[in-house]
Amino acid sequence: MYSGEQVLDGRVQVTVTNTGAYDSDEVVQVYSHNSLTAFRRISLRKGESKTVIFPINSAMRDEILVGGCGFQKEKLMKIVL
């Protein structure tokens, strides 16, 4: 589950929580202008949450989309910059 999105000091952060029954990995992806611009793989234990931070660069204007591997575009979290 993705939550707690914030834009602070040239960075975007989002909290990822493993709501499943098992430990797992997640690939957090950031899209700008319909292109993948950043990603980070994280490991989460069952019930664990982690905050992932990405720098915002000059190519990221107006809004970005954040989600995990396998997310459909319409289900990505929209963050207005």
Phi and psi in degrees as a GROMACS rama.xvg file:
@    title "Ramachandran Plot"
@    xaxis  label "Phi"
@    yaxis  label "Psi"
@TYPE xy
-106.184  136.467  TYR-2
-158.858  178.043  SER-3
62.0597  32.8678  GLY-4
-67.6845  136.824  GLU-5
-146.698  148.891  GLN-6
-116.518  118.437  VAL-7
-140.374  128.177  LEU-8
46.7491  50.8204  ASP-9
73.8421  19.9549  GLY-10
-135.692  151.57  ARG-11
-116.633  137.401  VAL-12
-130.515  149.33  GLN-13
-144.205  144.436  VAL-14
-100.565  131.575  THR-15
-114.817  130.349  VAL-16
-121.439  133.149  THR-17
-85.3134  105.527  ASN-18
-95.6515  4.75083  THR-19
-82.5441  -179.963  GLY-20
-89.4803  -5.70318  ALA-21
-133.062  158.101  TYR-22
-63.3112  146.58  ASP-23
-158.558  172.016  SER-24
-107.989  153.256  ASP-25
-136.622  140.37  GLU-26
-106.727  106.852  VAL-27
-83.9816  126.707  VAL-28
-120.034  142.93  GLN-29
-119.721  127.403  VAL-30
-115.139  139.615  TYR-31
-137.739  130.838  SER-32
54.5595  43.2824  HIS-33
62.6754  18.138  ASN-34
-124.028  142.716  SER-35
-68.3764  119.888  LEU-36
-111.29  -19.2674  THR-37
-161.73  153.898  ALA-38
-156.128  157.27  PHE-39
-149.062  132.672  ARG-40
-93.8165  130.164  ARG-41
-128.266  151.608  ILE-42
-105.015  134.497  SER-43
-129.738  130.37  LEU-44
-76.7977  161.128  ARG-45
-53.0884  124.714  LYS-46
81.9878  -4.82374  GLY-47
-81.8546  148.024  GLU-48
-120.543  145.339  SER-49
-137.967  144.839  LYS-50
-98.2009  129.845  THR-51
-111.755  133.289  VAL-52
-120.432  132.832  ILE-53
-123.995  139.19  PHE-54
-72.0752  147.357  PRO-55
-97.5147  126.434  ILE-56
-106.334  174.25  ASN-57
-64.7681  -20.0976  SER-58
-76.4432  -17.4551  ALA-59
-91.2261  100.951  MET-60
-116.339  149.046  ARG-61
70.4296  -65.7986  ASP-62
-153.307  156.588  GLU-63
-130.639  161.992  ILE-64
-116.965  136.918  LEU-65
-127.728  136.438  VAL-66
-171.935  -176.935  GLY-67
-101.071  171.448  GLY-68
-58.7004  130.304  CYS-69
90.7759  -4.75944  GLY-70
-66.6917  141.407  PHE-71
-80.0797  146.9  GLN-72
-52.2822  -40.5041  LYS-73
-71.0383  -10.627  GLU-74
-103.193  1.8678  LYS-75
-73.1274  149.22  LEU-76
-77.3985  122.789  MET-77
-90.6069  129.651  LYS-78
-121.989  119.49  ILE-79
-86.9225  128.841  VAL-80
